[in-house]
Each structure stands twice: as structure tokens, then as C-alpha cells.
Amino acid sequence: EDDLIRQLISLTVLINIHAVILYFLLAGFSYFFLFDKEHMNHPLFLENQIRQEIKATLQNIPFISIPTIAIFLLEVRGYSKLYDSSQHPYGIISFLKEFGSFFIFLLIC
């Protein structure tokens, strides 16, 4: 359970598989429902452009997932403050304060 290499391999496989699934779901939805097919008739639209974009994305997903894998590995190894109940010293008040602070941080950035 505590083997670093096993955790790293498991996280890498899981994150990359889910990233590919998420990419195809969202890109497929975007292509079928949002993309204007008339753009494909434009003279600057390259032959096999969509195939080239998919290929480039799939080749880069493993590199894009490296920071995510690092963060998840730290969480799995215990370097995070994950609460499984509100039984910590300040209870639900602390949780709401942290949630509010995080939400404001997201709005500012």
C-alpha cells in the first residue's frame, strides 16, 4: 500500500485514461453541438486538421498530467488536510471559513 512506485504508476495510468475519456467527451460534444461545420470550407482550414489536433492533444496529455499526478501523489501519501468528518477542533465553522476563503481566492484569480 505504501509503495511509491506502485502509487505513481497507478495514478499515472488512471489520470491519463480519465483525461483521454474527458477530452473525447468534451471535444465530441463541442464538435457535434457547438462547432460551425462551415469553417471546414475556409481556404485556410488544413487538410486533416481535426485529425492533427486530436493527435497533438493525445500526444501531450501525459505531459499535461504530470503536475496533477504530483499533487495527487502528495495527497495519497498524506501531505494534505483532508477532513473525513467535522470532528476537528473548530468543527463546521472552520470548514465554512476554508470554503469561503477558497471561493474568494478563485474569484480573485
A tleap script that builds the chain and sets N, CA, C and O, in Angstrom:
source leaprc.protein.ff14SB
mol = sequence {
  NGLU ASP ASP LEU ILE ARG GLN LEU ILE SER
  LEU THR VAL LEU ILE ASN ILE HIE ALA VAL
  ILE LEU TYR PHE LEU LEU ALA GLY PHE SER
  TYR PHE PHE LEU PHE ASP LYS GLU HIE MET
  ASN HIE PRO LEU PHE LEU GLU ASN GLN ILE
  ARG GLN GLU ILE LYS ALA THR LEU GLN ASN
  ILE PRO PHE ILE SER ILE PRO THR ILE ALA
  ILE PHE LEU LEU GLU VAL ARG GLY TYR SER
  LYS LEU TYR ASP SER SER GLN HIE PRO TYR
  GLY ILE ILE SER PHE LEU LYS GLU PHE GLY
  SER PHE PHE ILE PHE LEU LEU ILE CCYS
}
set mol.1.N position { 0.810 -1.210 0.000 }
set mol.1.CA position { 0.000 0.000 0.000 }
set mol.1.C position { 0.847 1.266 0.000 }
set mol.1.O position { 0.444 2.271 -0.584 }
set mol.2.N position { 1.996 1.239 0.634 }
set mol.2.CA position { 2.806 2.446 0.755 }
set mol.2.C position { 3.946 2.504 -0.254 }
set mol.2.O position { 4.853 3.324 -0.107 }
set mol.3.N position { 3.919 1.652 -1.275 }
set mol.3.CA position { 4.991 1.638 -2.264 }
set mol.3.C position { 4.839 2.832 -3.204 }
set mol.3.O position { 3.835 2.961 -3.905 }
set mol.4.N position { 5.838 3.692 -3.209 }
set mol.4.CA position { 5.802 4.923 -4.001 }
set mol.4.C position { 5.678 4.644 -5.497 }
set mol.4.O position { 4.906 5.308 -6.188 }
set mol.5.N position { 6.424 3.675 -5.997 }
set mol.5.CA position { 6.403 3.365 -7.429 }
set mol.5.C position { 5.025 2.852 -7.847 }
set mol.5.O position { 4.502 3.264 -8.883 }
set mol.6.N position { 4.434 1.963 -7.055 }
set mol.6.CA position { 3.108 1.435 -7.374 }
set mol.6.C position { 2.072 2.550 -7.392 }
set mol.6.O position { 1.225 2.596 -8.284 }
set mol.7.N position { 2.133 3.448 -6.417 }
set mol.7.CA position { 1.202 4.572 -6.373 }
set mol.7.C position { 1.392 5.485 -7.571 }
set mol.7.O position { 0.418 5.953 -8.160 }
set mol.8.N position { 2.640 5.741 -7.935 }
set mol.8.CA position { 2.939 6.601 -9.078 }
set mol.8.C position { 2.419 5.991 -10.378 }
set mol.8.O position { 1.815 6.689 -11.192 }
set mol.9.N position { 2.648 4.704 -10.574 }
set mol.9.CA position { 2.166 4.034 -11.791 }
set mol.9.C position { 0.642 4.011 -11.820 }
set mol.9.O position { 0.040 4.289 -12.857 }
set mol.10.N position { 0.014 3.683 -10.697 }
set mol.10.CA position { -1.451 3.638 -10.643 }
set mol.10.C position { -2.058 5.000 -10.949 }
set mol.10.O position { -2.994 5.104 -11.741 }
set mol.11.N position { -1.529 6.037 -10.326 }
set mol.11.CA position { -2.048 7.382 -10.571 }
set mol.11.C position { -1.818 7.815 -12.016 }
set mol.11.O position { -2.689 8.438 -12.623 }
set mol.12.N position { -0.662 7.493 -12.564 }
set mol.12.CA position { -0.367 7.870 -13.945 }
set mol.12.C position { -1.349 7.216 -14.907 }
set mol.12.O position { -1.896 7.882 -15.786 }
set mol.13.N position { -1.571 5.927 -14.746 }
set mol.13.CA position { -2.493 5.214 -15.634 }
set mol.13.C position { -3.910 5.755 -15.475 }
set mol.13.O position { -4.574 6.056 -16.467 }
set mol.14.N position { -4.373 5.880 -14.242 }
set mol.14.CA position { -5.742 6.347 -14.012 }
set mol.14.C position { -5.964 7.766 -14.525 }
set mol.14.O position { -6.970 8.037 -15.180 }
set mol.15.N position { -5.050 8.656 -14.237 }
set mol.15.CA position { -5.225 10.051 -14.636 }
set mol.15.C position { -5.174 10.190 -16.149 }
set mol.15.O position { -5.973 10.930 -16.724 }
set mol.16.N position { -4.254 9.496 -16.805 }
set mol.16.CA position { -4.163 9.604 -18.260 }
set mol.16.C position { -5.375 8.993 -18.958 }
set mol.16.O position { -5.875 9.558 -19.931 }
set mol.17.N position { -5.851 7.853 -18.477 }
set mol.17.CA position { -7.052 7.247 -19.075 }
set mol.17.C position { -8.250 8.167 -18.900 }
set mol.17.O position { -9.010 8.382 -19.844 }
set mol.18.N position { -8.424 8.707 -17.708 }
set mol.18.CA position { -9.562 9.595 -17.478 }
set mol.18.C position { -9.422 10.911 -18.234 }
set mol.18.O position { -10.426 11.492 -18.646 }
set mol.19.N position { -8.203 11.386 -18.422 }
set mol.19.CA position { -8.000 12.609 -19.207 }
set mol.19.C position { -8.397 12.388 -20.661 }
set mol.19.O position { -9.003 13.266 -21.275 }
set mol.20.N position { -8.065 11.233 -21.217 }
set mol.20.CA position { -8.442 10.923 -22.602 }
set mol.20.C position { -9.957 10.804 -22.723 }
set mol.20.O position { -10.548 11.326 -23.668 }
set mol.21.N position { -10.581 10.124 -21.776 }
set mol.21.CA position { -12.042 9.995 -21.799 }
set mol.21.C position { -12.699 11.365 -21.697 }
set mol.21.O position { -13.618 11.671 -22.456 }
set mol.22.N position { -12.237 12.186 -20.769 }
set mol.22.CA position { -12.794 13.527 -20.603 }
set mol.22.C position { -12.589 14.362 -21.858 }
set mol.22.O position { -13.490 15.090 -22.274 }
set mol.23.N position { -11.408 14.260 -22.466 }
set mol.23.CA position { -11.134 15.012 -23.695 }
set mol.23.C position { -12.112 14.622 -24.796 }
set mol.23.O position { -12.709 15.493 -25.428 }
set mol.24.N position { -12.283 13.319 -25.034 }
set mol.24.CA position { -13.165 12.897 -26.118 }
set mol.24.C position { -14.624 13.237 -25.838 }
set mol.24.O position { -15.365 13.567 -26.764 }
set mol.25.N position { -15.045 13.162 -24.590 }
set mol.25.CA position { -16.425 13.540 -24.267 }
set mol.25.C position { -16.664 15.026 -24.523 }
set mol.25.O position { -17.632 15.396 -25.187 }
set mol.26.N position { -15.789 15.871 -24.000 }
set mol.26.CA position { -15.987 17.313 -24.145 }
set mol.26.C position { -15.715 17.792 -25.567 }
set mol.26.O position { -16.450 18.631 -26.088 }
set mol.27.N position { -14.669 17.270 -26.197 }
set mol.27.CA position { -14.372 17.675 -27.573 }
set mol.27.C position { -15.443 17.161 -28.525 }
set mol.27.O position { -15.816 17.852 -29.473 }
set mol.28.N position { -15.935 15.957 -28.279 }
set mol.28.CA position { -17.013 15.422 -29.116 }
set mol.28.C position { -18.280 16.249 -28.990 }
set mol.28.O position { -18.924 16.567 -29.989 }
set mol.29.N position { -18.636 16.597 -27.759 }
set mol.29.CA position { -19.802 17.460 -27.554 }
set mol.29.C position { -19.609 18.792 -28.262 }
set mol.29.O position { -20.514 19.281 -28.938 }
set mol.30.N position { -18.438 19.371 -28.106 }
set mol.30.CA position { -18.147 20.656 -28.737 }
set mol.30.C position { -18.221 20.548 -30.254 }
set mol.30.O position { -18.774 21.430 -30.910 }
set mol.31.N position { -17.670 19.475 -30.816 }
set mol.31.CA position { -17.665 19.313 -32.272 }
set mol.31.C position { -19.081 19.134 -32.817 }
set mol.31.O position { -19.442 19.751 -33.819 }
set mol.32.N position { -19.877 18.301 -32.166 }
set mol.32.CA position { -21.204 17.994 -32.698 }
set mol.32.C position { -22.233 19.083 -32.430 }
set mol.32.O position { -23.155 19.259 -33.226 }
set mol.33.N position { -22.101 19.813 -31.338 }
set mol.33.CA position { -23.145 20.764 -30.975 }
set mol.33.C position { -22.731 22.233 -31.077 }
set mol.33.O position { -23.602 23.092 -31.214 }
set mol.34.N position { -21.449 22.549 -31.015 }
set mol.34.CA position { -21.027 23.947 -30.995 }
set mol.34.C position { -20.217 24.366 -32.219 }
set mol.34.O position { -20.295 25.521 -32.638 }
set mol.35.N position { -19.452 23.465 -32.791 }
set mol.35.CA position { -18.554 23.794 -33.892 }
set mol.35.C position { -19.351 24.055 -35.165 }
set mol.35.O position { -20.220 23.267 -35.538 }
set mol.36.N position { -19.045 25.170 -35.824 }
set mol.36.CA position { -19.698 25.516 -37.086 }
set mol.36.C position { -18.973 24.786 -38.212 }
set mol.36.O position { -17.821 25.096 -38.515 }
set mol.37.N position { -19.644 23.820 -38.828 }
set mol.37.CA position { -19.016 22.992 -39.861 }
set mol.37.C position { -18.660 23.790 -41.112 }
set mol.37.O position { -17.878 23.320 -41.938 }
set mol.38.N position { -19.218 24.975 -41.262 }
set mol.38.CA position { -18.892 25.820 -42.416 }
set mol.38.C position { -17.435 26.283 -42.379 }
set mol.38.O position { -16.870 26.628 -43.416 }
set mol.39.N position { -16.832 26.292 -41.211 }
set mol.39.CA position { -15.423 26.690 -41.089 }
set mol.39.C position { -14.507 25.718 -41.820 }
set mol.39.O position { -13.388 26.071 -42.194 }
set mol.40.N position { -14.984 24.497 -42.023 }
set mol.40.CA position { -14.166 23.500 -42.703 }
set mol.40.C position { -14.018 23.814 -44.194 }
set mol.40.O position { -13.143 23.255 -44.856 }
set mol.41.N position { -14.857 24.695 -44.726 }
set mol.41.CA position { -14.773 25.089 -46.130 }
set mol.41.C position { -13.858 26.287 -46.337 }
set mol.41.O position { -13.609 26.684 -47.476 }
set mol.42.N position { -13.359 26.862 -45.265 }
set mol.42.CA position { -12.480 28.029 -45.363 }
set mol.42.C position { -11.159 27.625 -46.015 }
set mol.42.O position { -10.653 26.534 -45.752 }
set mol.43.N position { -10.590 28.492 -46.865 }
set mol.43.CA position { -9.344 28.121 -47.556 }
set mol.43.C position { -8.148 27.890 -46.622 }
set mol.43.O position { -7.221 27.170 -46.994 }
set mol.44.N position { -8.144 28.471 -45.441 }
set mol.44.CA position { -7.030 28.272 -44.515 }
set mol.44.C position { -7.199 27.034 -43.629 }
set mol.44.O position { -6.308 26.704 -42.846 }
set mol.45.N position { -8.326 26.361 -43.751 }
set mol.45.CA position { -8.555 25.140 -42.981 }
set mol.45.C position { -7.722 24.026 -43.602 }
set mol.45.O position { -7.890 23.703 -44.778 }
set mol.46.N position { -6.834 23.444 -42.825 }
set mol.46.CA position { -5.898 22.447 -43.339 }
set mol.46.C position { -6.576 21.104 -43.592 }
set mol.46.O position { -7.581 20.766 -42.967 }
set mol.47.N position { -6.003 20.355 -44.518 }
set mol.47.CA position { -6.485 19.003 -44.758 }
set mol.47.C position { -6.130 18.151 -43.535 }
set mol.47.O position { -5.006 18.217 -43.038 }
set mol.48.N position { -7.064 17.371 -43.063 }
set mol.48.CA position { -6.893 16.538 -41.859 }
set mol.48.C position { -6.584 17.368 -40.614 }
set mol.48.O position { -5.897 16.882 -39.715 }
set mol.49.N position { -7.066 18.587 -40.538 }
set mol.49.CA position { -6.758 19.441 -39.393 }
set mol.49.C position { -7.327 18.873 -38.101 }
set mol.49.O position { -6.662 18.901 -37.066 }
set mol.50.N position { -8.532 18.366 -38.152 }
set mol.50.CA position { -9.149 17.827 -36.939 }
set mol.50.C position { -8.362 16.613 -36.451 }
set mol.50.O position { -8.119 16.470 -35.252 }
set mol.51.N position { -7.965 15.743 -37.376 }
set mol.51.CA position { -7.161 14.575 -37.001 }
set mol.51.C position { -5.824 15.009 -36.397 }
set mol.51.O position { -5.357 14.405 -35.431 }
set mol.52.N position { -5.211 16.043 -36.954 }
set mol.52.CA position { -3.932 16.537 -36.437 }
set mol.52.C position { -4.092 17.130 -35.038 }
set mol.52.O position { -3.221 16.962 -34.184 }
set mol.53.N position { -5.212 17.825 -34.805 }
set mol.53.CA position { -5.456 18.399 -33.479 }
set mol.53.C position { -5.675 17.304 -32.440 }
set mol.53.O position { -5.179 17.402 -31.318 }
set mol.54.N position { -6.413 16.266 -32.808 }
set mol.54.CA position { -6.635 15.147 -31.887 }
set mol.54.C position { -5.312 14.453 -31.581 }
set mol.54.O position { -5.031 14.129 -30.427 }
set mol.55.N position { -4.500 14.224 -32.612 }
set mol.55.CA position { -3.200 13.570 -32.426 }
set mol.55.C position { -2.298 14.391 -31.504 }
set mol.55.O position { -1.654 13.840 -30.612 }
set mol.56.N position { -2.253 15.703 -31.719 }
set mol.56.CA position { -1.417 16.570 -30.881 }
set mol.56.C position { -1.884 16.542 -29.430 }
set mol.56.O position { -1.067 16.510 -28.510 }
set mol.57.N position { -3.187 16.554 -29.230 }
set mol.57.CA position { -3.724 16.514 -27.869 }
set mol.57.C position { -3.376 15.205 -27.176 }
set mol.57.O position { -2.924 15.204 -26.031 }
set mol.58.N position { -3.587 14.087 -27.872 }
set mol.58.CA position { -3.313 12.785 -27.264 }
set mol.58.C position { -1.826 12.592 -26.967 }
set mol.58.O position { -1.468 11.911 -26.006 }
set mol.59.N position { -0.965 13.187 -27.784 }
set mol.59.CA position { 0.469 13.084 -27.518 }
set mol.59.C position { 0.888 13.923 -26.312 }
set mol.59.O position { 1.880 13.609 -25.655 }
set mol.60.N position { 0.145 14.982 -26.019 }
set mol.60.CA position { 0.540 15.893 -24.943 }
set mol.60.C position { -0.164 15.640 -23.618 }
set mol.60.O position { 0.246 16.195 -22.599 }
set mol.61.N position { -1.198 14.829 -23.601 }
set mol.61.CA position { -1.905 14.557 -22.343 }
set mol.61.C position { -0.967 14.006 -21.266 }
set mol.61.O position { -1.066 14.448 -20.121 }
set mol.62.N position { -0.062 13.065 -21.565 }
set mol.62.CA position { 0.836 12.588 -20.498 }
set mol.62.C position { 1.699 13.695 -19.886 }
set mol.62.O position { 1.980 13.666 -18.688 }
set mol.63.N position { 2.116 14.659 -20.689 }
set mol.63.CA position { 2.938 15.750 -20.166 }
set mol.63.C position { 2.094 16.745 -19.369 }
set mol.63.O position { 2.550 17.294 -18.366 }
set mol.64.N position { 0.877 16.970 -19.817 }
set mol.64.CA position { -0.020 17.882 -19.113 }
set mol.64.C position { -0.411 17.302 -17.752 }
set mol.64.O position { -0.637 18.050 -16.801 }
set mol.65.N position { -0.490 15.983 -17.656 }
set mol.65.CA position { -0.949 15.358 -16.418 }
set mol.65.C position { 0.133 15.267 -15.341 }
set mol.65.O position { -0.168 14.891 -14.209 }
set mol.66.N position { 1.367 15.598 -15.661 }
set mol.66.CA position { 2.458 15.480 -14.673 }
set mol.66.C position { 2.192 16.297 -13.401 }
set mol.66.O position { 2.354 15.752 -12.309 }
set mol.67.N position { 1.791 17.582 -13.485 }
set mol.67.CA position { 1.506 18.312 -12.235 }
set mol.67.C position { 0.342 17.711 -11.443 }
set mol.67.O position { 0.363 17.697 -10.212 }
set mol.68.N position { -0.667 17.220 -12.152 }
set mol.68.CA position { -1.803 16.599 -11.468 }
set mol.68.C position { -1.358 15.337 -10.743 }
set mol.68.O position { -1.758 15.100 -9.603 }
set mol.69.N position { -0.546 14.541 -11.389 }
set mol.69.CA position { -0.043 13.317 -10.762 }
set mol.69.C position { 0.766 13.660 -9.514 }
set mol.69.O position { 0.635 12.992 -8.488 }
set mol.70.N position { 1.597 14.692 -9.596 }
set mol.70.CA position { 2.405 15.088 -8.440 }
set mol.70.C position { 1.521 15.501 -7.263 }
set mol.70.O position { 1.772 15.103 -6.126 }
set mol.71.N position { 0.493 16.291 -7.534 }
set mol.71.CA position { -0.401 16.744 -6.462 }
set mol.71.C position { -1.173 15.569 -5.873 }
set mol.71.O position { -1.283 15.454 -4.652 }
set mol.72.N position { -1.711 14.692 -6.727 }
set mol.72.CA position { -2.450 13.529 -6.233 }
set mol.72.C position { -1.543 12.593 -5.436 }
set mol.72.O position { -1.970 12.012 -4.438 }
set mol.73.N position { -0.294 12.448 -5.873 }
set mol.73.CA position { 0.637 11.585 -5.149 }
set mol.73.C position { 0.904 12.138 -3.749 }
set mol.73.O position { 0.966 11.379 -2.781 }
set mol.74.N position { 1.059 13.447 -3.642 }
set mol.74.CA position { 1.240 14.052 -2.320 }
set mol.74.C position { 0.010 13.830 -1.443 }
set mol.74.O position { 0.138 13.565 -0.248 }
set mol.75.N position { -1.185 13.937 -2.034 }
set mol.75.CA position { -2.405 13.700 -1.260 }
set mol.75.C position { -2.492 12.256 -0.795 }
set mol.75.O position { -2.835 11.992 0.358 }
set mol.76.N position { -2.182 11.319 -1.685 }
set mol.76.CA position { -2.239 9.901 -1.330 }
set mol.76.C position { -1.224 9.568 -0.242 }
set mol.76.O position { -1.487 8.722 0.612 }
set mol.77.N position { -0.082 10.218 -0.265 }
set mol.77.CA position { 0.974 9.948 0.706 }
set mol.77.C position { 0.755 10.678 2.029 }
set mol.77.O position { 1.555 10.527 2.952 }
set mol.78.N position { -0.314 11.467 2.136 }
set mol.78.CA position { -0.662 12.074 3.416 }
set mol.78.C position { -0.256 13.514 3.604 }
set mol.78.O position { -0.342 14.027 4.720 }
set mol.79.N position { 0.183 14.188 2.556 }
set mol.79.CA position { 0.601 15.585 2.678 }
set mol.79.C position { -0.543 16.532 2.322 }
set mol.79.O position { -0.386 17.413 1.477 }
set mol.80.N position { -1.670 16.350 2.955 }
set mol.80.CA position { -2.811 17.237 2.705 }
set mol.80.C position { -3.682 17.272 3.948 }
set mol.80.O position { -3.552 16.443 4.848 }
set mol.81.N position { -4.563 18.241 3.975 }
set mol.81.CA position { -5.507 18.351 5.078 }
set mol.81.C position { -6.880 17.929 4.563 }
set mol.81.O position { -7.716 18.767 4.224 }
set mol.82.N position { -7.094 16.641 4.512 }
set mol.82.CA position { -8.382 16.112 4.086 }
set mol.82.C position { -9.173 15.739 5.332 }
set mol.82.O position { -8.707 14.962 6.165 }
set mol.83.N position { -10.359 16.291 5.451 }
set mol.83.CA position { -11.196 16.026 6.611 }
set mol.83.C position { -12.232 14.978 6.238 }
set mol.83.O position { -12.908 15.100 5.217 }
set mol.84.N position { -12.353 13.956 7.061 }
set mol.84.CA position { -13.381 12.963 6.806 }
set mol.84.C position { -14.592 13.162 7.714 }
set mol.84.O position { -15.572 12.425 7.603 }
set mol.85.N position { -14.537 14.137 8.601 }
set mol.85.CA position { -15.688 14.469 9.437 }
set mol.85.C position { -15.498 15.886 9.966 }
set mol.85.O position { -14.454 16.502 9.756 }
set mol.86.N position { -16.490 16.383 10.636 }
set mol.86.CA position { -16.391 17.729 11.204 }
set mol.86.C position { -15.982 17.662 12.676 }
set mol.86.O position { -16.298 18.572 13.442 }
set mol.87.N position { -15.297 16.618 13.073 }
set mol.87.CA position { -14.917 16.428 14.467 }
set mol.87.C position { -13.570 17.047 14.811 }
set mol.87.O position { -13.020 16.766 15.875 }
set mol.88.N position { -13.029 17.883 13.933 }
set mol.88.CA position { -11.768 18.537 14.264 }
set mol.88.C position { -12.051 19.734 15.177 }
set mol.88.O position { -13.216 20.095 15.345 }
set mol.89.N position { -11.041 20.354 15.767 }
set mol.89.CA position { -11.233 21.314 16.866 }
set mol.89.C position { -12.270 22.410 16.622 }
set mol.89.O position { -13.026 22.739 17.536 }
set mol.90.N position { -12.329 22.980 15.430 }
set mol.90.CA position { -13.249 24.095 15.219 }
set mol.90.C position { -14.507 23.698 14.460 }
set mol.90.O position { -15.347 24.551 14.172 }
set mol.91.N position { -14.651 22.429 14.135 }
set mol.91.CA position { -15.869 21.905 13.560 }
set mol.91.C position { -16.260 22.511 12.233 }
set mol.91.O position { -15.413 22.826 11.397 }
set mol.92.N position { -17.549 22.666 12.057 }
set mol.92.CA position { -18.109 23.122 10.793 }
set mol.92.C position { -17.752 24.579 10.507 }
set mol.92.O position { -17.703 24.982 9.344 }
set mol.93.N position { -17.503 25.370 11.541 }
set mol.93.CA position { -17.127 26.777 11.349 }
set mol.93.C position { -15.816 26.867 10.575 }
set mol.93.O position { -15.691 27.677 9.657 }
set mol.94.N position { -14.847 26.045 10.940 }
set mol.94.CA position { -13.563 26.037 10.242 }
set mol.94.C position { -13.733 25.612 8.788 }
set mol.94.O position { -13.114 26.183 7.890 }
set mol.95.N position { -14.576 24.609 8.563 }
set mol.95.CA position { -14.820 24.150 7.196 }
set mol.95.C position { -15.445 25.252 6.353 }
set mol.95.O position { -15.022 25.475 5.219 }
set mol.96.N position { -16.436 25.939 6.886 }
set mol.96.CA position { -17.095 27.019 6.142 }
set mol.96.C position { -16.137 28.175 5.880 }
set mol.96.O position { -16.178 28.786 4.812 }
set mol.97.N position { -15.274 28.477 6.850 }
set mol.97.CA position { -14.279 29.536 6.659 }
set mol.97.C position { -13.308 29.170 5.536 }
set mol.97.O position { -12.992 30.007 4.690 }
set mol.98.N position { -12.839 27.936 5.528 }
set mol.98.CA position { -11.923 27.491 4.474 }
set mol.98.C position { -12.612 27.483 3.115 }
set mol.98.O position { -12.015 27.879 2.114 }
set mol.99.N position { -13.851 27.040 3.074 }
set mol.99.CA position { -14.601 27.029 1.821 }
set mol.99.C position { -14.778 28.446 1.295 }
set mol.99.O position { -14.576 28.696 0.106 }
set mol.100.N position { -15.149 29.367 2.161 }
set mol.100.CA position { -15.311 30.764 1.757 }
set mol.100.C position { -14.007 31.376 1.283 }
set mol.100.O position { -13.985 32.091 0.282 }
set mol.101.N position { -12.924 31.104 1.991 }
set mol.101.CA position { -11.615 31.626 1.584 }
set mol.101.C position { -11.211 31.086 0.218 }
set mol.101.O position { -10.698 31.835 -0.613 }
set mol.102.N position { -11.433 29.816 -0.022 }
set mol.102.CA position { -11.088 29.213 -1.305 }
set mol.102.C position { -11.940 29.805 -2.423 }
set mol.102.O position { -11.430 30.083 -3.508 }
set mol.103.N position { -13.219 29.999 -2.170 }
set mol.103.CA position { -14.116 30.570 -3.179 }
set mol.103.C position { -13.694 31.995 -3.530 }
set mol.103.O position { -13.666 32.360 -4.705 }
set mol.104.N position { -13.370 32.789 -2.536 }
set mol.104.CA position { -12.911 34.166 -2.788 }
set mol.104.C position { -11.588 34.145 -3.549 }
set mol.104.O position { -11.383 34.958 -4.451 }
set mol.105.N position { -10.692 33.228 -3.197 }
set mol.105.CA position { -9.426 33.092 -3.917 }
set mol.105.C position { -9.676 32.790 -5.392 }
set mol.105.O position { -9.018 33.361 -6.262 }
set mol.106.N position { -10.615 31.903 -5.676 }
set mol.106.CA position { -10.924 31.576 -7.070 }
set mol.106.C position { -11.503 32.772 -7.810 }
set mol.106.O position { -11.200 32.979 -8.985 }
set mol.107.N position { -12.326 33.557 -7.142 }
set mol.107.CA position { -12.913 34.731 -7.789 }
set mol.107.C position { -11.864 35.791 -8.085 }
set mol.107.O position { -11.937 36.466 -9.111 }
set mol.108.N position { -10.897 35.941 -7.200 }
set mol.108.CA position { -9.858 36.953 -7.388 }
set mol.108.C position { -8.907 36.553 -8.515 }
set mol.108.O position { -8.490 37.392 -9.314 }
set mol.109.N position { -8.573 35.281 -8.571 }
set mol.109.CA position { -7.624 34.816 -9.602 }
set mol.109.C position { -8.366 34.634 -10.884 }
set mol.109.O position { -7.773 34.249 -11.891 }
savepdb mol mol.pdb
quit
